[in-house]
Amino acid sequence: MPSTCSRRRRPPSGLLLLTASPFSLALAAVSARNGGLPAPTYSLHDAAAAGDMSAVDLLLSAGLSSNELNARRSTPLHIAALKGHREIAALLLAHGADPNAANMGGSTPLHAAVEMGQHELAELLVSSGADASSPSGLLSPESAAPRMIAATGPWGGA
């Protein structure tokens, strides 16, 4: 009589899908939606830059940190602010993104929003706790506090 080990059957391949992590499933879904772009190259930063709300939501739901840093130490919120993606920024903030996170140049998402003329996004960041009096770490005229930049920006001031 054969041993029980030799009679063991392999589980159907569909069960492997059930054991996959939510993160790997989310990356696979993003990859499929984006024409087969390899999922690891489609980061939360990429989704924020593209304004891809469903991908951002999917990646955050899978457990990616809203405060993930890229090579320049920018968060996805920095990227959303630079690109003017207010809805993406709101979603990131709802998932705990830090509105005062400084990148390697010392700029916060609020600096990015104000410098790019994104008034409504800047207001969202301030209402979410961004410090409007914090100067950027850059040694340039843009290193002024967002409050000063806003005073001379397109929506008011001189």
C-alpha positions in Angstrom: 0.0 0.0 0.0 1.4 3.4 -1.0 2.2 5.9 1.8 -0.1 8.8 2.4 2.6 11.2 1.3 2.7 9.8 -2.2 -1.1 10.0 -2.4 -1.2 13.7 -1.4 -2.7 15.9 -4.1 -1.5 19.4 -5.0 -4.1 22.1 -4.4 -5.8 23.7 -7.4 -3.8 26.7 -8.7 -6.8 29.0 -7.8 -6.0 28.5 -4.1 -2.6 30.2 -4.6 -4.5 33.4 -5.4 -6.3 33.2 -2.1 -2.9 33.0 -0.3 -1.4 36.0 -2.1 -1.0 39.2 -0.1 -3.4 42.1 -0.6 -0.4 44.1 -1.8 0.6 41.7 -4.5 -3.0 41.4 -5.7 -3.2 45.2 -5.9 0.0 45.4 -7.8 -1.2 42.8 -10.2 -4.4 44.7 -10.7 -2.6 47.9 -11.3 -0.3 46.1 -13.8 -3.3 44.7 -15.7 -5.0 48.0 -15.8 -1.9 49.8 -17.1 -1.2 47.7 -20.2 1.0 45.2 -18.4 3.4 47.8 -17.0 5.4 45.8 -14.4 3.7 46.4 -11.1 6.9 47.1 -9.1 7.7 50.0 -11.4 4.2 51.6 -10.9 4.7 53.0 -7.4 2.4 55.1 -5.3 4.5 58.1 -6.5 3.8 57.1 -10.1 0.1 56.8 -9.5 0.0 60.2 -7.7 1.9 61.8 -10.6 -0.4 60.3 -13.1 -3.5 61.4 -11.2 -4.6 57.8 -11.2 -7.1 57.9 -8.3 -8.1 54.2 -8.6 -4.5 53.0 -8.5 -3.7 55.3 -5.5 -6.7 53.9 -3.7 -5.8 50.4 -4.6 -2.2 50.7 -3.5 -3.2 52.4 -0.2 -5.8 49.8 0.5 -3.2 47.1 -0.1 -1.1 48.6 2.7 1.4 50.9 1.1 2.3 53.8 3.3 1.1 57.2 2.3 4.4 58.6 3.6 6.6 56.3 1.4 9.8 58.2 0.3 11.3 58.2 -3.2 15.0 58.8 -4.0 14.6 62.6 -3.3 12.8 61.8 0.0 9.6 63.2 -1.5 6.3 61.6 -0.5 3.4 60.9 -2.8 1.8 64.0 -1.3 4.7 66.1 -2.6 4.1 64.7 -6.1 0.3 65.2 -6.0 0.9 68.8 -4.9 3.4 69.4 -7.7 1.0 68.0 -10.2 -2.1 69.8 -8.8 -4.0 66.6 -8.1 -6.2 67.8 -5.2 -8.4 64.6 -5.0 -5.3 62.5 -4.8 -3.9 64.7 -2.1 -7.1 64.5 -0.2 -7.1 60.7 -0.4 -3.4 60.5 0.7 -4.2 62.8 3.7 -7.2 60.6 4.6 -4.7 57.7 4.7 -2.3 59.6 7.1 0.0 61.5 4.7 2.1 64.0 6.6 1.4 67.5 5.2 4.7 68.7 6.9 7.0 66.1 5.5 10.1 67.7 4.1 12.0 66.3 1.1 15.8 66.3 0.8 15.6 70.0 -0.3 13.6 70.9 2.8 10.4 71.6 0.8 7.0 70.4 2.1 3.9 69.5 0.0 2.6 73.0 0.9 5.7 74.6 -0.6 5.2 72.6 -3.8 1.5 73.5 -4.0 2.1 77.2 -3.5 5.1 77.4 -5.8 3.0 75.7 -8.5 0.1 78.1 -8.0 -2.2 75.3 -6.7 -4.3 77.5 -4.4 -7.1 75.1 -3.6 -4.6 72.3 -2.9 -2.6 74.7 -0.6 -5.8 75.5 1.3 -6.5 71.7 1.7 -3.0 71.2 3.0 -3.3 74.1 5.5 -6.7 72.8 6.7 -5.0 69.4 7.2 -2.3 70.8 9.4 0.4 72.0 7.0 2.6 74.7 8.6 2.3 77.8 6.4 5.1 79.6 8.3 7.7 77.0 7.6 10.5 78.1 5.2 11.8 75.7 2.7 15.3 74.4 3.2 16.3 75.7 -0.3 18.8 78.6 -0.5 16.9 80.5 -3.1 14.1 83.1 -3.4 11.7 80.1 -3.4 12.8 79.2 0.1 10.4 81.8 1.5 7.6 80.5 3.7 4.4 79.5 1.8 2.6 82.4 3.4 5.1 84.9 1.8 4.9 83.1 -1.6 1.1 83.1 -1.5 1.1 86.8 -0.8 2.8 87.5 -4.1 1.1 84.7 -6.0 -1.6 84.8 -8.6 -4.4 84.8 -6.1 -3.6 87.8 -4.1 -0.9 90.3 -3.0 1.4 92.3 -5.2 
